[in-house]
Amino acid sequence: MEVNPDNFWRQLPRILLSIAKSQFVAIDLEMTGIADKNSEERLGNPTKQQIYESAKNIASTFNVFELGISCIISKPDGSYTTESFSFTVSPYLHADTRNDETFVKDVDRRLSVSYSTLKFLRKERIRMEKIYDDCVPYLSRKDVRKATERMEKRMKPWNTKEHPYDEDEEGLSFFSEYVWDTITEWLEIPYPKASTPD
């Protein structure tokens, strides 16, 4: 089953139920790159730790653009049935409102693509832009943590004295006093009443 932004929330309970009932779940990822040059340059058989470090480096460098989940469920007669779900996912976040736009700026996503992946996608006639058009957006745990920290920082009351400038340097204290006095004087000027036509 193809899962997209239009049916994601409707299909999510079914997907979770299918996963919960499964004896096995296979996960397949299509990424914007799969090679770690540092690992490729090593000679001999890599250790488990080296394999883990290489996979971790690849996962932190490149982006997932397709996620496949296959749920294998056993039946009473001993046979198995499968239910598969395919998601086009993207680091692209839709910004429909001003709050969305602020959140997207806080996350500041990066997209990394390896040259060999671009060649493969072109050969298979797969459009890279598809990950921006009809995708299910996602956040990594790191993105959630960063966005939450920035949002909490933005919500804290800001003390006007907490700024990176030393007011005594370069006449900043003089300038801030001048601005304060000018604004105060301007606010004290009586507002002219609008004249009404006769």
N, C-alpha and C positions, 0 to 999 in steps of 0.2 A: 504494500500500500504506500502510495506517495503521500508524504505529510508536508504541508506547506503552511504559510501564515494564515490562510483562510480557514483551514480545518484543524489546525494544531490543537486548540483548546478543546474542541469537540472530540478529537481522537485521543487526547492524553489519558483519560480514564481507561479506555480500552487498551492502550499501550501498557500502562502500569499494571493492569489486571493480567494481561498476557505475560508480562515479565514475572509477576508473582506466581503464576500457575506453572511456569516453565521449570523443567529439570535442567536445561542448559540454555544459555543465552550467548549467541555469537555476535560480536560487534566488529564492524568493518569501518575503517576510516579512510576517506580520500583526503589527502593533504596537499598543500601548495608546495611541498617539498618533502623528500624522504631520505635524503643523504646527509650524512655528517662527515665532512671532509677530514676532520681530525681522526675519526674512526677508520676511514678508508685507508689512511696512510699507515696505520699500524700493521705490522707484519705478524704472522702467526695466528693462533687461536685466541680470541679475546676472552677474558674472564667474565663471569656473570656481572660483576661490578662494572666492567668496561661496557658491556652490552647495555646495562641499565643507564649509565652515564650518557652513552650515545643516544639512546631513545629519549632520555630527558632533554638533551640538547636539541634534538629534532623537534620535540613537542613544544619547547619554549621558543624556537625560532620560526617555525612555520605554522600555518593556520589550517584548521579542519574546514573543508568546504562541503563534504558530504558524509553523512553518518548513516550506516545501515545497521539495523538491529533485527536479528532472526531469533525468534523464540521457539524452542523445541519442546513440545508438550507430549508426554506419554499418554496413550489411551488405555482403557481397561483391557483390550485384547492384546496388549504388548507392542502394538505398533506406535509410531510417532506421527505427529502432525506438526507442521511449522506455520508460523505466522511471521511475516517479514514487514518491516517498516523502513522506508527510505526517506531521509530528511536532507534537503539542501540547506545547509546551515551557513551562517556568515557572521563575521565580526562586525558587519555593517549594522548599525542601529538606526532605526527609523526615528526621526525627530518631527513629530506632528505638532507639538506644543512648545511654548517657551521653556517650560520645565524640562521637557524631553531634550531640547537643544542644550540646556545647561548641563544635564546629566551626560550627554554624549561628549561635550567638551571636557568634562571631568575625567571620563574614561580614556579619551584620546587613543583610539585603537590604531594599531599598525598592521599592515598587510605585507607579508614577506612571501615572495614566490621564487622558486629556483628556476633557472633557465631550462633545465631538462624537463621540468613539469610544464612550462609554457610550450615547449616543443611537442610534448606528448598530447597536451590538450588541443593544440592546433591540428596535429595529425589526426586525432579522433573527432575533429570538428566540434569540440566542446567549447562553448563560449565562456570565457572567464567572467564576463559581465553578469552571467546568470546568478552568481553568488550575491549580486547586489539587487537583482530584480525580484525574484520570487523565493525568498529565503526565510528560514526561521532564525531570527537573531539569537545569539547566545552570549553569555558572559562567563569568563573564567572566574575561579575563586579569587585570583589576584585582582582582576578587574573590579569585582564586587567590593573587595576590601579597600582598594584605592578610591573608588567612587564614594563609598560610605565615609571614609576619612575626610575627603574633600567636602562632602555635604555637611558633615558635623562641624568642620572648621568654619564653613560659610555661615552656619546657623548660630555660632557663638557670637555674643555681643562684641563689637569691635571697639576697642579703646583708642580714641583719636591720638593719644600720646604714643601708642605702640606703632611706630613706623621706623623704617631703617635709617632715617636721617638724624644726624646730630645737628640740632637747631642752632647751635653756636657756631658751627662751621659755615663759611660762605654767606653770612648774613641771613640765614634762614629764619632765625628768631625775629629779626627786624621785618622780614617779608611776611611771616605769619601774623605778626601784630598789625602790620599795615592792612593785610587782607581782612583780618577780623574787624578792625576799626571801620574800614570802608563799607563792609557788608552791614555792620551795625548802624552806621549813619544812614545808609540807603533804606534800611528797614524802618527807620524813624521818620522818614519823609512821608508826610500825609499823602494818601492815595487820592488822586484827583477824582472828583465825582463826575460821572458821565452826564453830559447835558442831554436833556430830552428835547426832541423837536417840538416846536409850538404847533 
